Amino acid sequence: MTEPLEQRLEKAMAELRSAQKAVERTERELRQASFAVLSSDRAVRVTVGAQGALTGIDFLEHKYRDMSPQELAASVLEAANAAQQKMNRHVMKAMAPFTEPSSEVPELKGFELDWERIFGPGVLEKDDEDTARADGPAPGWRDALDEDGED
């Protein structure tokens, strides 16, 4: 026996409201995220904020004193690019649940994102050093829905 249209609409609206709350929560969490990465020569640590903008550069153990300007610039750029890639991947992971179809309401298909077009092709490459994390785990909106309870 199929569900009446009114019940299906009610379910869809409830899931939509829950998804909207989850998106808001995810956006708040992403605004506070940051990643710090060391250059491969361990001379520089670069920190990026939520939108990938540089928020800190630390020159470690006075190694910069023995580096040419070109070497120092290369270390900064390497660490900055790696930190930005980590942030991009974190955003992808946080937003991935919103791209999936609803298990409760099959008509809600989720949305499609072209991550390569948004962040560039490197973002889809596997990150072997995915140990650096923003504060707290990446949010999952379906898990977050369970936290909301019934409204």
C-alpha positions in Angstrom: 0.0 0.0 0.0 1.4 3.4 -1.0 1.7 6.3 1.3 -0.9 9.1 0.8 0.4 12.2 -0.9 -0.2 14.4 2.2 2.0 12.1 4.3 4.7 12.0 1.7 4.7 15.9 1.4 4.8 16.1 5.2 7.8 13.8 5.3 9.5 15.7 2.6 8.9 19.1 4.3 10.2 17.7 7.6 13.3 16.3 5.9 13.8 19.6 4.1 13.6 21.6 7.4 16.1 19.2 9.0 18.4 19.5 6.1 18.3 23.3 6.2 19.2 23.2 9.9 22.0 20.8 9.1 23.3 23.1 6.3 23.3 26.0 8.7 25.2 23.9 11.4 27.7 22.7 8.7 28.3 26.3 7.5 28.9 27.4 11.1 31.4 24.6 11.6 33.2 25.3 8.3 33.5 29.0 9.1 35.6 28.1 12.2 37.7 25.4 10.5 41.5 25.9 9.9 44.4 23.7 8.8 48.1 24.1 9.4 50.7 22.3 7.2 54.5 22.1 7.4 56.6 22.5 4.3 58.5 19.3 3.3 61.7 20.9 4.4 60.1 21.7 7.8 61.1 25.3 7.6 57.6 26.8 7.3 54.2 26.1 8.8 51.3 27.8 7.1 47.8 28.0 8.5 44.7 28.7 6.3 41.2 29.7 7.5 37.8 28.6 6.4 37.9 30.1 2.9 41.5 29.0 2.3 43.0 32.4 3.0 46.3 32.5 4.8 45.9 33.2 8.5 49.4 32.4 9.7 52.9 31.8 8.6 55.5 30.5 11.0 59.2 30.2 10.2 60.5 27.3 12.2 63.8 26.8 13.9 65.4 29.8 12.1 65.9 27.6 9.0 64.9 30.6 6.9 68.2 32.2 7.7 70.1 29.7 5.6 67.6 29.7 2.7 67.7 31.8 -0.4 64.7 34.0 -1.0 63.6 31.6 -3.8 63.8 28.6 -1.5 61.9 30.4 1.3 59.2 31.4 -1.2 58.9 27.9 -2.5 58.5 26.5 1.0 55.8 29.0 1.8 53.9 28.3 -1.4 54.2 24.6 -1.0 52.8 24.7 2.6 50.1 27.2 1.6 48.9 25.1 -1.4 48.9 21.9 0.8 46.9 23.6 3.5 44.4 25.0 1.0 44.0 21.5 -0.5 43.3 20.1 3.0 40.7 22.8 3.6 39.1 22.1 0.2 38.9 18.4 1.0 37.4 19.2 4.4 34.7 21.3 2.8 34.0 18.4 0.3 33.7 15.9 3.1 31.4 18.2 5.1 29.1 18.9 2.2 29.1 15.3 0.7 26.0 14.2 2.6 24.0 16.9 1.0 24.7 15.5 -2.4 23.2 12.2 -1.6 19.6 11.3 -2.2 17.2 11.0 0.8 16.6 7.5 2.1 13.3 8.6 3.5 12.0 10.7 0.6 13.3 9.3 -2.7 12.1 12.4 -4.6 14.7 14.4 -2.8 17.7 13.6 -4.9 20.4 15.8 -3.3 22.4 18.2 -5.4 25.3 17.7 -7.7 28.6 19.6 -7.3 31.5 19.6 -9.7 34.3 19.7 -7.1 37.0 19.8 -9.8 35.5 23.0 -11.3 35.1 24.5 -7.8 38.5 23.6 -6.3 40.6 22.4 -9.2 41.6 18.8 -10.2 44.0 18.3 -7.2 41.1 18.2 -4.7 40.0 14.7 -5.9 43.4 13.2 -5.5 43.8 10.9 -2.4 45.4 12.8 0.5 47.8 10.4 2.3 48.4 12.8 5.1 44.8 13.4 6.0 45.7 13.4 9.6 45.5 17.1 10.1 41.9 18.0 11.0 39.9 21.0 11.8 38.5 21.2 15.3 36.1 18.4 15.7 35.0 15.7 13.2 33.6 16.5 9.8 29.8 16.9 10.1 27.4 14.5 8.6 24.0 16.0 8.1 22.1 12.8 8.4 23.8 12.2 11.8 23.0 15.8 12.7 19.4 15.2 11.9 19.3 12.6 14.7 20.5 15.2 17.2 17.6 17.5 16.4 15.0 15.1 17.6 11.4 15.5 16.6 10.1 19.1 16.2 
